[in-house]
């Protein structure tokens, strides 16, 4: 009997999952597996841990949800900790598997892992991270425009978003296959305490993702005002908050896109509905940029190969990290992220600009700290945004330096957000 490993990565869902459907269609038995790679779970960069407690909590919740959905289809989820290549090879030998299926990645380190794995296992990697499929772009990836607007106009005019795929009706797995989802403590992490100031109480998993989408689009119809409210700072309704579920693949960009199209048909179509899709296209762009430029997006000089800032010492980085710079707006945003694992997009732009332009600290430390702390961490969006702001990425203006005083006046005129996170 033909058996296949299905290696879940950042696609923790059954709906709209092309590679999972293909694996089920082509093999009588599927072994769904998730691996906590030791290099990500325990590793460091710039002396900063790669995995923080808030991010891990959301991931574990997502795995619990995935496991429950797999069980409903007659399957289960096996979770392992270790070196990914070694773990998957051990599973292949133990269960006599013929092939491994997984979603293809955009980011350099993940692509390198795919290549290493393919040296020892028969693999089938299939694209599925983006709204627009890579094969549907109106040009080869090498010809990807270096300016977002050019990319956006070309895909809007010449590319189509593919239709949604239903989840498999049944998944057969070996008898007794599967394992429990480990706890935070079992993985060596302290439990996370909820903070009632959080914009919402985030919960990982596909069910929570769809609940959030239903709330934002259908229960409250908040999408209709998204463009006007998206730069808010307090509360759960100013923006969609879809990013944590997108980052873990609990929901696909296509699922969101087609719900927006439904909203436009039955509720309203305006600049706000367009703007949410616009943000999904930005997300696509950063994924394709990462795929095109590989390791360059992690380098200090970025994809341009030149420094735009006269960098200073990193020894005051801890002040930025801990929200103790003395600039109340910057500190408030950092304290929110430290306490909840989330920060608004407006906040991220401001704290990044402050670290680079005011403190002259290497932007890569900030990007690494975001990787640790943010529950919606995605290497493509994270590093794509950092190199954009510093001016070594895809910004035609050569970088963004934010006037913090002006930003406070525009987005926190009464100081309510700064007061909320004053300590």
C-alpha positions in Angstrom: 0.0 0.0 0.0 1.3 3.4 -1.0 1.8 5.8 2.0 2.7 9.4 1.9 3.9 11.9 4.6 2.0 15.2 4.6 4.3 17.7 6.2 2.3 20.6 7.6 4.3 23.9 7.6 2.6 27.3 7.4 -0.6 25.8 6.0 -2.4 24.7 9.2 -5.8 24.1 7.6 -7.7 21.5 5.5 -9.8 23.9 3.4 -8.3 25.4 0.3 -5.2 23.3 0.6 -4.1 22.2 -2.9 -1.2 20.1 -1.9 -3.1 18.2 0.8 -5.9 17.4 -1.7 -3.3 16.1 -4.2 -1.7 13.9 -1.5 -5.0 12.4 -0.6 -6.0 11.8 -4.2 -2.7 10.1 -5.1 -2.2 7.9 -2.0 -4.4 5.5 0.0 -2.8 6.5 3.3 -1.6 9.8 4.6 0.6 10.5 7.6 0.0 14.2 8.7 3.1 15.5 10.5 4.2 18.7 12.1 7.9 19.2 13.2 9.1 21.7 15.7 12.6 22.3 14.3 15.1 22.7 17.1 16.9 25.5 15.3 13.7 27.6 15.4 12.4 26.5 18.8 15.7 26.9 20.6 17.8 28.9 18.2 19.0 32.5 18.4 20.1 35.3 16.1 21.8 38.4 17.3 21.5 37.0 20.8 17.7 37.0 20.4 15.6 33.9 20.7 13.8 33.0 17.5 10.6 31.7 19.2 8.7 33.7 21.8 6.0 32.5 24.1 3.1 34.5 22.5 4.0 33.1 19.1 4.4 29.6 20.4 1.0 29.7 22.2 -0.8 30.7 19.0 1.0 28.0 17.1 0.1 25.3 19.6 -3.6 26.4 19.5 -3.5 26.2 15.8 -2.1 22.6 16.0 -4.8 21.6 18.4 -7.4 22.9 16.0 -5.8 21.1 13.0 -5.5 17.9 15.0 -9.3 18.0 15.8 -10.2 18.6 12.2 -8.0 15.8 11.0 -9.6 13.4 13.6 -13.0 14.3 12.2 -11.8 13.0 8.8 -10.5 9.7 10.3 -6.9 10.8 10.6 -4.7 12.5 13.2 -1.6 14.6 13.6 1.9 13.4 14.6 4.0 16.1 16.3 7.8 15.8 16.7 10.6 18.0 18.0 14.1 17.8 16.4 16.0 18.3 13.2 13.4 18.4 10.5 15.3 16.4 7.9 16.2 13.7 10.4 12.7 13.5 11.9 11.0 13.2 8.6 13.4 10.5 7.4 12.9 8.5 10.6 9.1 8.7 10.0 9.6 7.6 6.3 11.6 4.6 7.4 9.3 3.6 10.3 6.1 3.7 8.3 7.6 2.7 4.9 6.5 5.9 3.1 7.1 6.4 -0.6 6.8 10.2 -0.9 6.5 13.4 1.1 4.1 16.3 0.2 4.3 19.8 1.5 3.5 23.4 0.6 6.3 25.1 -1.2 7.9 28.1 0.7 9.0 31.5 -0.5 11.6 32.4 2.1 15.2 31.5 1.7 15.8 29.3 4.8 12.6 27.4 4.1 13.6 26.8 0.5 17.0 25.6 1.5 15.4 23.1 3.9 13.3 21.8 1.0 16.4 21.2 -1.1 18.1 19.4 1.7 15.1 17.3 2.4 14.8 16.4 -1.3 18.2 14.9 -1.2 17.0 12.1 1.0 13.3 11.8 0.4 11.1 11.7 -2.7 9.3 15.1 -2.3 6.4 16.9 -4.0 6.3 20.6 -3.1 3.4 22.6 -4.4 2.8 26.4 -4.3 0.1 27.7 -2.0 1.2 30.6 0.1 -0.2 33.5 -2.0 -3.4 35.0 -3.3 -2.1 34.9 -6.9 -0.5 31.6 -7.8 3.1 32.0 -8.9 2.3 30.2 -12.2 -0.4 32.8 -13.0 1.9 35.8 -12.8 2.1 37.7 -16.1 5.9 37.3 -16.2 8.6 35.0 -14.9 9.7 35.6 -11.4 13.1 37.0 -12.6 11.1 39.8 -14.2 9.2 40.7 -11.0 9.0 44.5 -10.8 11.0 46.1 -8.0 8.2 48.6 -7.4 5.0 47.4 -5.8 2.6 49.6 -7.9 3.9 48.1 -11.1 3.3 44.6 -9.7 -0.1 45.4 -8.4 -1.3 46.9 -11.7 0.0 44.0 -13.7 -1.7 41.3 -11.6 -4.9 43.2 -11.3 -5.1 43.5 -15.1 -3.6 40.2 -16.3 -3.9 37.6 -13.5 -6.9 35.9 -11.9 -7.4 34.6 -8.4 -8.0 30.8 -8.5 -11.2 29.3 -7.1 -11.4 27.8 -3.6 -10.7 24.1 -3.0 -12.8 22.0 -0.6 -11.3 20.0 2.2 -10.9 16.3 1.6 -13.9 14.2 2.7 -11.8 11.6 4.4 -8.1 11.0 5.2 -6.9 7.4 5.9 -3.9 7.0 8.2 -2.3 4.0 9.9 -4.0 2.6 13.0 -2.8 4.3 16.2 -1.0 7.1 14.3 -0.7 10.5 15.9 0.4 12.2 19.1 -0.7 14.8 21.6 0.0 18.4 21.1 2.8 19.3 23.6 2.2 22.0 26.2 4.2 25.2 26.5 5.9 23.8 29.6 6.8 20.5 27.8 8.6 22.6 25.2 10.4 24.6 27.9 8.4 27.8 27.7 6.6 29.7 30.4 2.8 30.0 30.0 1.5 33.2 28.6 -0.7 35.5 30.8 -3.5 37.2 29.0 -3.5 41.0 29.1 -7.0 42.6 29.1 -5.6 45.6 27.1 -5.0 43.3 24.1 -6.9 44.4 20.9 -8.6 41.0 20.9 -7.9 37.7 22.6 -6.3 35.9 19.8 -6.9 32.1 19.4 -5.0 30.0 16.9 -6.7 27.6 14.4 -8.9 27.5 11.4 -12.1 27.7 13.3 -11.0 30.9 15.1 -9.8 32.3 11.8 -13.2 31.8 10.2 -15.0 33.1 13.3 -13.0 36.3 13.1 -13.7 36.6 9.4 -17.4 36.1 9.9 -17.4 38.7 12.8 -15.5 41.3 10.8 -17.3 40.9 7.5 -20.8 39.6 8.3 -21.7 40.2 12.0 -20.4 43.8 12.2 -19.8 44.6 8.5 -16.7 46.4 9.6 -15.1 45.8 6.2 -17.2 48.6 4.7 -15.1 51.2 6.7 -11.7 49.4 6.7 -9.8 52.1 4.8 -11.0 54.8 7.2 -10.3 52.9 10.4 -7.2 50.7 9.5 -4.7 53.0 11.2 -6.4 52.7 14.6 -4.5 51.6 17.8 -7.1 50.6 20.4 -9.7 47.8 20.3 -10.5 44.9 18.0 -12.6 46.6 15.3 -10.2 49.1 13.6 -8.7 46.5 11.3 -9.3 42.9 10.3 -6.6 41.3 12.5 -6.4 38.4 10.0 -2.6 38.4 9.9 -1.9 35.8 12.6 -4.1 33.3 10.9 -2.7 34.1 7.5 0.9 33.7 8.8 0.2 30.2 10.1 -2.0 29.2 7.2 -5.0 28.7 9.3 -6.8 30.6 6.6 -5.7 31.2 3.0 -5.6 34.6 1.3 -8.0 33.2 -1.3 -10.6 32.4 1.4 -10.5 36.0 2.5 -10.5 37.3 -1.1 -13.6 35.3 -2.1 -15.4 36.4 1.1 -14.6 40.0 0.2 -16.1 39.5 -3.2 -19.2 38.0 -1.7 -19.4 41.0 0.7 -19.1 43.4 -2.3 -22.0 41.5 -4.0 -24.4 41.4 -1.1 -23.4 44.3 1.2 -21.3 47.0 -0.5 -18.4 47.6 -2.7 -16.2 50.6 -2.0 -12.6 51.7 -1.5 -12.5 49.8 1.8 -13.3 46.5 0.3 -10.7 47.1 -2.4 -8.2 48.1 0.2 -8.3 44.8 2.1 -7.6 43.0 -1.2 -4.9 45.6 -1.8 -3.2 44.5 1.5 -3.4 40.9 0.4 -1.6 41.9 -2.8 1.1 43.6 -0.8 1.5 40.4 1.1 1.9 38.5 -2.2 4.5 41.0 -3.3 6.7 40.5 -0.3 6.5 36.7 -0.8 7.5 37.0 -4.5 10.3 39.4 -3.6 11.6 36.9 -1.0 11.4 34.2 -3.6 13.3 36.3 -6.2 16.0 37.7 -4.0 16.5 34.8 -1.5 19.1 35.5 1.2 19.5 39.2 0.2 16.4 40.3 2.2 18.1 39.3 5.4 21.3 41.2 4.7 21.9 44.7 6.1 22.3 46.2 2.6 19.2 44.4 1.4 18.4 43.9 -2.2 20.1 47.2 -3.2 23.4 46.2 -1.8 24.2 49.5 -0.2 23.8 51.1 3.2 21.4 54.0 3.5 22.1 54.9 7.2 25.4 55.6 9.1 24.9 52.9 11.7 25.9 53.4 15.3 26.3 51.2 18.3 23.7 48.5 19.2 24.3 48.8 23.0 21.1 50.7 23.6 18.9 48.2 21.8 17.5 47.0 25.1 15.8 50.3 25.6 13.9 49.9 22.4 13.2 46.3 23.1 11.8 46.9 26.6 9.8 50.0 25.7 12.1 52.4 27.7 13.4 54.8 25.1 11.7 57.8 26.7 9.6 58.4 23.6 6.0 57.6 24.8 4.5 56.6 21.5 7.4 54.2 20.6 7.4 52.8 24.1 3.7 52.2 24.1 3.8 50.2 20.9 6.7 48.1 22.1 5.0 47.4 25.5 1.9 46.3 23.6 3.9 43.8 21.6 5.8 42.5 24.6 2.6 42.0 26.5 0.4 40.5 23.8 2.4 39.5 20.8 0.6 42.0 18.5 1.2 45.5 17.3 -0.7 47.6 14.8 0.8 48.2 11.4 1.0 51.9 12.2 2.9 51.1 15.3 5.4 48.8 13.5 6.3 51.4 11.0 6.9 54.0 13.7 9.0 51.8 16.0 11.1 50.5 13.1 11.7 54.0 11.9 12.7 55.1 15.4 15.2 52.2 15.9 16.9 52.9 12.6 16.7 56.7 12.0 16.8 58.0 15.6 18.8 55.3 17.4 21.0 54.3 14.4 20.7 50.6 15.4 21.1 47.9 12.9 17.6 47.1 11.6 18.3 43.4 11.6 18.1 43.4 15.4 14.6 44.9 15.2 13.5 42.3 12.6 14.9 39.5 14.7 13.0 40.8 17.8 9.8 41.0 15.7 10.3 37.4 14.7 10.5 36.3 18.3 7.6 38.4 19.6 4.9 38.7 16.9 2.2 36.1 16.6 1.8 37.0 12.9 5.5 36.6 12.1 6.0 35.7 8.5 9.6 36.0 7.2 8.6 37.5 3.8 6.4 40.3 5.2 8.6 40.9 8.2 11.9 41.4 6.4 10.2 42.9 3.3 8.7 45.7 5.5 12.0 46.3 7.3 14.1 46.7 4.2 11.4 48.8 2.7 11.5 51.3 5.6 15.2 51.4 5.9 15.5 52.1 2.1 17.3 49.0 0.9 14.2 47.2 -0.4 11.3 48.1 -2.7 10.5 51.7 -1.7 10.9 54.0 -4.7 11.4 56.9 -2.3 14.4 55.2 -0.8 13.1 54.5 2.7 10.7 56.0 5.2 11.6 58.1 8.2 8.5 58.9 10.3 8.1 62.1 12.3 7.0 60.6 15.6 5.4 63.8 16.9 3.4 64.2 13.8 2.3 60.5 14.0 1.1 61.0 17.6 -0.9 64.0 16.5 -2.5 62.1 13.7 -3.2 58.7 15.3 -3.2 59.3 19.1 -4.2 63.0 19.4 -5.6 62.6 22.9 -2.8 60.3 24.1 -5.2 57.5 24.9 -3.1 54.8 23.4 0.1 56.1 25.2 -1.8 56.2 28.5 -3.2 52.7 28.0 0.4 51.3 27.6 2.1 53.7 29.9 3.6 50.8 31.9 
